Amino acid sequence: MITVTATDIQNNFGHYLQAVQDGDEIIILKNGKEAARLISYESSVSFLTDSLTGILKHDYDDKAIWAERIETHESTD
């Protein structure tokens, strides 16, 4: 992982784009705070797929989720 300032990324974009293509991850700072992450296209697809894996595999309990929603929104009369 490489951390750079927004100004540095602006001035050396080609260099950092090549680093991303080579597999690096770039964290871009703006005023000393993390503002963005630059990752390769392949990594972004993998990240999204991994985050949806539980949903896609139905790795959840429908009845438990439904019961929790009903309990949460039940009237307290």
Helices and strands as residue ranges (DSSP letters): E 2-5, H 6-11, H 13-21, E 26-30, E 33-38, H 41-56, H 62-73
